[in-house]
Amino acid sequence: MMKQITKPIAFALMAWSAAFSMPGQAQTTSAENYPSKPITILVGFPPGGASDVITRLIAGHMQTALGQTVIVKNQPGVNGNIASEEVARAQPDGYTLLLGSIANAINASLLKGIRHDTEKAFIPVAHFMSSPNVLVVNPKVPAKTVQELIALAKQKPGSLTYASSGAGSSPHLAAEMLKLRAGIDMPHIPYKGAAPALTDVIGGHVDLGFKTALSAIPSMENGSLRPLAIAADKRLPQMPDVPTMAEAGIPNFEVVSWNGLFAPAGTPDPIVQKLNKTVNDIIQTPEIKSRIELMAGYPGSGSSKAFTTYVHDEIAKWGKVVREGNIQSD
């Protein structure tokens, strides 16, 4: 004859059964109550850059839409990886989020000491914006097109140099991808930041480089830089006469400095969907769209699933460049 189950054990069994029999109801409840306290978004870069600016703009609107304080916290270092590591370890409850970017896709294969798998550690929630890189040369370089630049590099291997904002940066990998695709040799001159790299191309100390469209436009307009092509799938309205890399003869060549909201893996799907809808609604407002256009970018959009696929493809693309170019981080 079975002994009677004591009341504490019985209550524990009932609670255990309820928790596992109604997961959908539990998640729905958490999403309905979310957020019930402030949200923190970690940005792995210093204040003032495009990623920081767009995050603060969107966070301000998120506060109004969600009815809770949204804090933006800058935690720069190791190409954004310090902030990424912290969010990867955070509770997956929607209250600690990350400004994910192209750096996360590059770091996945470039950084040797990274302690998380980017695709397993995060859920890409919502795409904020993308800002394309543009290939520019100092006016003293005789090439007027990408094909002329390639021909010049093949004629005099190693004679042309390119600048980047540092080893492992998107301008560095963009130039390495061009070298691999075109079969050319161009020595890399790394700098500690985008500003000095741009300055030395303008000054003629380095011949060329990939730059963000926003940083390059003023120098293109005053003639101190010559644009050859934009590394995007469509022309940028701010420079309608500059062809895409595909139009310049290098197909499937896209280098955009994208960013968006990431959440720790395991964050309940209703919370992810609520954040996705909130951000997408904000991005479609005239104010945010116009600010993104002023930053020479394209507004993001789409589902969390679509953003996840995009991040996966970016990780695969840059992993191939890192391996084939034998690229090492600083």
C-alpha positions, 0 to 999 in steps of 0.5 A: 500500500502506497504511503500518503504523499505529504502536503509540501511534496504534493504542492511541489509536484503540482507547481512542477507540473504546472510549470511544464504543462503551460510554457506558452502561458508562462511566456505570454504572461512574461511578455505582457508584463515586460518591461517592468523595470529599466532596460540596459543596452550595452554599446561596445564602442565609445560615445559619439560614433554612428552606432552609439548615436543611432542606439541612443536615438532608438532607445529614447523612443523605446522608453516612450513606447515601452513605458520604461527607462532604457539606459545606454551604457558604453563599454568599449574595448577589444572591437566591441567584445567586452560588452558582448561577453557581458551580455552573453553571460546576462540573464535572458530576460530582456533587461540586458541587451547588446548593440550588435554590429558587424564587429560581432560577425568579424570577431567570431573568426578573428578573435582567438580568445573569444569565450562565446559562440556568437550564433549560440550566445545571442538572438538578433532581435532587430536591425537598426541600420546599415552604412555602406563602405566606399572605396576611395583613392587619393587624387594622385592615383591615376585610376578612375575606376575599380578596373583601372585600379586593379590593372594598376595594382597588377602592373606594379605589385606592392606599389599601392598601399591601403589604410584601415582603422586597424587590423580586423576592422571592416575597412581592413577586411574589405580591402583584403576581400578585394585583394582576394577577389582581384588577385592583387597585392597591396600592403596594409597600413593600419591606424588606430582609428578611422580619422587618422586613416582617412587623414593620411589617404587625403594627404597622399601618405597612403594611396587608398582605402575603404571608408564609411560613406559618412566620413568620406562624403565631405572629402569627396565633395571638396575633391580631396578624395576620389570615389571609385565604387560603393560596397553596397547592393544599390547606389547611395542617394547622397552619391548617385554618380558613384557605381556599386562594386557590382556595377564596377565589375566585382559582383557580390561585394558588399561591406556595410557597417550594420548594427542592431539589437541583440538579446542573450540566447534563451530570451523568451520569444514573446519578448523578442517579438515585442522588442522587434515590433517596437524597434521596427515601428520606431525605425519607420518614423520620419524622424529616425529615417531622416537621421539615418539618411543623414548618416549616409545609411539605410534603415533596417527592418524585418523580422528577428528571423530575417536578421538572424539569417543576415548575421549568419551570412555575415559571419560566414562571409567574413570568416572566409576572408579571415581564413583565406587572407590569414588575417590576425588581430592586433 
